[in-house]
Amino acid sequence: GNLIVSALGQSTSLFTVAFPALENVGGSVTVELNDGVDEFSAPSLTSIVERLEISQNPKLDTLDMSLVETIGGNLSISQNALLPCAGNIDPLIDGCAITGTVFIAGNNDNSCNQ
């Protein structure tokens, strides 16, 4: 199945969304349009069968998905104004086999490894 985290919170009350024991997702992972999320964590996740999209999360400044080894579709990380590449996006990309296209833009900086 899919994992969708969408339209959570207000920009005045920040919180973490965490899936500490999640290892595999049989579909897509989508984290989008979350005004109140400053951290998304899936530290044990190693495989996403379909795509990964993280977009339009204006307060997101921490992404912990560094163990992901395979993404069976596209990877899109965009319009997360506070999310830096170093320590967040780069560990996800480095060593990850991505079947589809990679689109990274509009985040805290544009120096991500692609």
C-alpha positions as CSV (number, residue, x, y, z in Angstrom):
1,G,0.0,0.0,0.0
2,N,0.8,3.7,0.0
3,L,2.0,5.9,2.8
4,I,0.5,9.4,2.5
5,V,1.1,12.2,5.0
6,S,-0.8,15.2,3.7
7,A,-2.3,18.5,5.0
8,L,-1.3,18.2,8.6
9,G,-1.1,21.0,11.1
10,Q,-0.8,24.7,11.1
11,S,2.4,26.6,10.7
12,T,2.1,27.8,14.4
13,S,2.2,24.3,15.9
14,L,5.1,22.1,14.6
15,F,5.4,18.4,15.1
16,T,7.4,15.3,14.0
17,V,5.9,12.5,11.9
18,A,7.8,9.3,12.6
19,F,7.6,5.7,11.5
20,P,10.5,4.2,13.5
21,A,9.9,0.5,12.6
22,L,8.7,0.9,9.0
23,E,11.1,-1.1,6.7
24,N,9.3,-1.4,3.4
25,V,6.5,0.4,1.5
26,G,4.7,-1.7,-1.1
27,G,3.5,1.4,-3.0
28,S,4.4,5.1,-3.0
29,V,5.4,7.5,-0.2
30,T,4.0,11.0,-0.3
31,V,4.7,13.8,2.2
32,E,3.0,16.9,0.9
33,L,1.2,20.1,1.9
34,N,2.0,19.8,5.6
35,D,2.2,23.3,7.2
36,G,2.9,22.0,10.7
37,V,5.5,19.2,10.1
38,D,9.1,20.1,10.8
39,E,10.5,16.6,10.8
40,F,9.7,13.4,8.8
41,S,11.5,10.3,10.1
42,A,11.5,6.8,8.7
43,P,15.0,5.7,9.9
44,S,14.5,1.9,9.3
45,L,12.9,2.3,5.8
46,T,15.0,0.5,3.1
47,S,12.6,0.0,0.2
48,I,9.9,1.9,-1.6
49,V,8.3,-0.1,-4.5
50,E,6.9,2.9,-6.3
51,R,7.7,6.7,-6.1
52,L,8.8,9.0,-3.3
53,E,7.5,12.6,-3.3
54,I,8.2,15.2,-0.6
55,S,6.8,18.5,-1.6
56,Q,5.4,21.8,-0.3
57,N,6.2,21.3,3.4
58,P,7.2,24.9,4.3
59,K,8.4,24.1,7.8
60,L,10.2,20.8,7.1
61,D,13.8,21.1,8.1
62,T,14.7,17.5,9.0
63,L,14.4,14.4,6.9
64,D,15.6,11.0,8.2
65,M,15.4,8.4,5.5
66,S,19.1,7.6,5.1
67,L,18.7,3.8,4.9
68,V,16.6,3.8,1.8
69,E,18.4,1.6,-0.7
70,T,15.8,1.3,-3.5
71,I,13.0,3.5,-5.0
72,G,11.1,1.7,-7.8
73,G,9.8,4.9,-9.4
74,N,10.5,8.6,-9.4
75,L,12.0,10.7,-6.6
76,S,10.8,14.2,-6.2
77,I,11.8,16.5,-3.4
78,S,10.6,20.1,-4.0
79,Q,9.4,23.3,-2.5
80,N,10.5,22.5,1.1
81,A,11.9,26.0,1.8
82,L,13.8,25.0,5.1
83,L,15.1,21.6,4.0
84,P,18.8,21.6,3.3
85,C,20.6,19.0,1.2
86,A,23.5,18.3,3.6
87,G,22.4,15.9,6.3
88,N,18.9,15.5,4.9
89,I,18.5,15.0,1.2
90,D,22.0,13.9,0.3
91,P,22.0,10.8,2.6
92,L,18.8,9.7,1.0
93,I,20.2,10.0,-2.6
94,D,23.7,8.6,-1.9
95,G,23.8,4.9,-2.5
96,C,20.1,4.6,-3.4
97,A,19.1,2.9,-6.6
98,I,16.3,5.0,-8.2
99,T,14.5,3.5,-11.1
100,G,12.7,6.7,-12.3
101,T,13.7,10.3,-12.7
102,V,15.1,12.5,-9.9
103,F,13.7,16.0,-9.4
104,I,15.1,18.1,-6.6
105,A,14.4,21.9,-6.6
106,G,13.1,24.7,-4.5
107,N,14.5,23.5,-1.2
108,N,16.8,25.3,1.3
109,D,19.7,25.1,-1.2
110,N,20.3,23.6,-4.6
111,S,23.6,21.8,-3.9
112,C,22.1,18.3,-3.6
113,N,23.9,15.3,-5.1
114,Q,22.0,14.1,-8.1
